Structures are given as structure tokens and as C-alpha cells.
Amino acid sequence: MKIKLFTIPNFITLGNLMCGVASIVASLVYGKLMLAFELVILAAVLDFFDGFAARMLHQPSAIGVQLDSLADMVSFGTAPAAAFVALYATAPSAFGWAWLDAEACRYLPFVITAFSALRLAKFNIDDSQHEEFSGLTTTANGIFCTSLAAVCLSDDLVIAREWILLIAVVVSALLVSPIRMFSFKFKAHSFGWRGNEVRYSFIVFALAAILLLRIYAIPLIIVIYIAVSTLMWIFKRSK
């Protein structure tokens, strides 16, 4: 079987991966969490355009699918955990628990990386995740964690170590949860309001929130996205 490695979509995916690597270095080596967040945003943009380019250039490939997951594992699985590790190092303990000062505890946020791996592996073999997702996507989680860390460090907002670990556990559980999260992917020739009410409404809300609150809106948008998706999922199950 002939495998074509060097295609435009694959180069875009590699750009995603390199942004993830740079984000990790920015967090753990330099402590620049705002830069780490910006690099994750760039990785998310590239993650969107690699699939778009593959469809436009008629270059979809099995290796592209595998490469995409590997890049996502770095950019949205490891980079957000690294941001939390860096934030943990500067955070106080709310209850003064001495065991939280142990060196090993600093790396507990990497539980996000482990559950991101499970999330991506599940996605690769689950054919039901086209119009909606099962569990929180690694991309959304990566943006949430890095934006929250950037906001806390850049504005000297105090977030206790206990809260950092709790958030890490909660988002890890959401990654592999059965909750169906709505997707922003529109069907071909289906850009009308009917059937896309939630998508359009949420996009308008998100843009307005970003214009008003800038980076502070990002964690809030992700939280509301999770809440709306959960309510929709519960309503559908009840029917």
C-alpha cells in the first residue's frame, strides 16, 4: 500500500502538533500561560482547516486521520494539563493541606492527558459522533483549561490548588461521559435557521460575550456550552 506522507492537510496537522508542543514549553519552561493559551487557539484553527483542506483538495487519507488524533493528543490533551501544572505551582492551598505541597501532587493535573487519550481513542471507533459528540471534546477542554489558567495567572486571580485538582477531575470525567454535546458542524446545504437554532444562537452569544469580556468570556462560554448540551441531552432522554 502506497502511503503519501507529504500532503497539504498533513502539513497543517503537523502545524497543529507543533503549536501544542510550543504551548507545553510556554507553560512548563517559561510560565507564559497567555502564550500557551494563544498557541492552543492557533492549534484549534489548524485542526479545523486540516480537515477542510483534505475535503477541498480531495486528499483524505487513513494516515491523516491517525495523525490528527496524535496532534490533538499533544495540543488538546497534554498542553491543557501542562497549563494546569504550571498554575498549580503558583497556587496556594485553601485549607493549608501540607500533602498538596508534595512534588508528586504538582503533576496530578496530567490526569487530563490520560482521559484525553481515552476520549480520542473512543472517538476513532465510534461512528455515532457526527452531528453531536459523546462527552466533552478534547478541543473544547483544551481551550477551557488554558484560557482559565491564562486568566488566573495574568490577572493575579487566586485559585486554590484544591480547585485546580477538582476542575481537572471534573473535565476528565466529562471527556469520557455519555453526555451528548452538540456539534457546530453544519450539514451540506443545511445552513438555514431551521434545525440549526441552537448552533446559531450559541454562536451569536459567544461572539457577543467575547466582544464584551474578551478572554474572560472563553471559560464561561465553554461552561455554558456544557450546561446547554447537558440540558438538551437530559430532555431528549426524558422523551
N, C-alpha and C positions, 0 to 999 in steps of 0.2 A: 504494500500500500504506500503510495506516494504522499508524504506529509509536507505541506507547504508552511514553513515557519514564518517567513518574512512577508507579511501582508500588512496593509494599512490598518485594518482593525486590530491585528495583533500588536502593532506598534503603539496604538492608542491604549490598549490594555496594559502594555508594559509601562506606559506613562502613568497610568493609574497606580500600578505597583510601586513605581519609583516615588510617587507622591506619598504613598503610605510609609515607605522606608524613611523618607525625609521627615515626615511628621513624627515618627518614633524617635529619631535623632533629636529633633527640635525639643521634644518633651523630656527625654531622659538625659540628654547630654547638656543642653543649653537652658532647659526650663522655660522655653518660649512657647507657652501654651496657645497664645493667639496665633502664632505662625503655624503651630501644629493643627489648629482648627482650620485655618485657611487652606492648608495643604490637603486636608480631608475633603473640604468642599471642592477643590480642584479635582481630586480623585473621583468624587461623585459625578462631576461633569464629564470627565473622561469615561467613566463607567457607563454613562448614558450613551455617549457618542460612539463607543466601540461597537455596540450592537446596531446602532443606527447606520454606521458606516458599512458594517457587514451586509445589511439588507440592501443599502443603496448600491453598493459595488458588487453585489451578488457573490460575496466571499464568506458565507457562513461555513464553519468547519468544526469538527469534533474537538480539535486541539484548541480552537478559540474558546469553546465552552469550558474546557478544563482550565485554560489559562485565566479566564475571567474569574473563576472561583478562587484560584490561587492568589490573584491580585486582590480580590475582595477580602480574603483572609488576612492579608497584610494591612490593607488600608482601612478596613471597617471591623476587623476582628482584633488585631494587635494594637494598632495606633490608638484607638479609644481607651484601651486598657492601660497603655503607656501614659496617656494623659492623666488618668486617674491615679496611677502610681506616683507621678510627679506631683500632683495636687496633694496626695496623702502625705508626702514628705514634709510639706509645709503646714499641714493642718493640725490643730490641737485636738485633744480628746475632750468630749463633752462631759464625761463622767470621771475623768482622771484615771482611767484603767491603765495600769503600768504595762500589761501584756501587749497593748497596742503599739508600744514603743519598740517591740522586738523587730529585728531586721526582717525576719520572715513575713511578718504581718504586712509589711510595706508592699509585698508582691501579691497579696490576696486579690486585688482587682483584676489580675490576669485570669480569674475565673471567667471573665467576659470573653477572652480569647478561646477558651475551651468550649464554651457554649456556642460561640460563633461558628466554630468548626462543625459542631453538630447541626446547627441551623443550615449551613451551606451544603453539607452532605445530604441532609433531608430534602432540601430544595432540588438538588440534582436528580433525585429519583422520584420526586412527587410531580405527577402530571396535572394535578388539580390547581396549581398555583399560577394561573394565567391572568384572570380578571381580578383576583384577590390573593392575598398571601396568608399562609398559615403561620401565625406568630409574627413578631416584630422583625422587619428586615434588618440585615446587618448594616446596610447603608444608613437607614434612619437612626439606628442605635449609635453608629459611629459619629454621625453629626450631632446627636444629642449629647453624648458623653464629652466630646471635645469642645463643643460650644459651652457647656456648663462649666467645664474646667477652666476655659479661657476667661469666661465672665468672672468666675470666682477669684482667679489669680490677678487679673488685670485691674479689677476694682477693689481689691483687698476685702472681698466679701468672705466672711468666716464661715466655713462649712466643716463641721466636726468629722473626725475620722470614722466615727460610728455611722454617720450619714453616708459617707463615701462608700463604705463597705455594704451598707444596706441597699443603696442605689445599684451597686454592682450586682448584688444578688437578684434584685427585682428585675433588672433589664436582662440578666442571664436567663431567668425563668421565662420572661416574655419572648425571648428569641425562639424557644422551643415549645411555646404554649400552643394549644389548638385554636386560640382566638383568631378569627379571620379578619385580617387587616385589608381595607380597601386599597386598590391599586390606582395609580394615576395614568395607567396605560389606556388609551382610547382605542376602540376597535376601528379598523379601517372604514372610512366613510361614515363614522358614527360620532361626529363632533357636535351634534345638536344638544340642546338642553335636556331633552327627554332621555332618561336613562343615565345622564351624567350630572344630575343635580348636585349630588354630594361632592363630586370632583370639582366642579366649577365654584361652588360655594366655598369650599375649603381653600381653593387657590386664591380667591378674592380675599378671604380672611387672612391668609398667610402673607400675601403681599401688603395688605394694609397694616398688619402687625409689624412687619419688617420696616416699613416706611416710618412708622411711629416710634418703634422701640429699638430698631436696628438689631444688633447681635443679641440683645436681651430677649428678643422675641423667639429666637431659634429653639431654645429648650422648651419654652411654653408651647410653641407650635407642635412639637413632637409629642408632648404630653397630651394636648388636646386631640391630636390625631389618634393616639392610642385610646383615649376615652371614647371618642366618637365611634371608632371601629369596634370597640368592645360593646357599646350600647347597641349598635347595629347587629352585631353577632348574637347578642342575647335576644334581641327582638326576633330575629329570623329563627332562632332555635325554639322560641316560645310558640311560633306559628306552626 
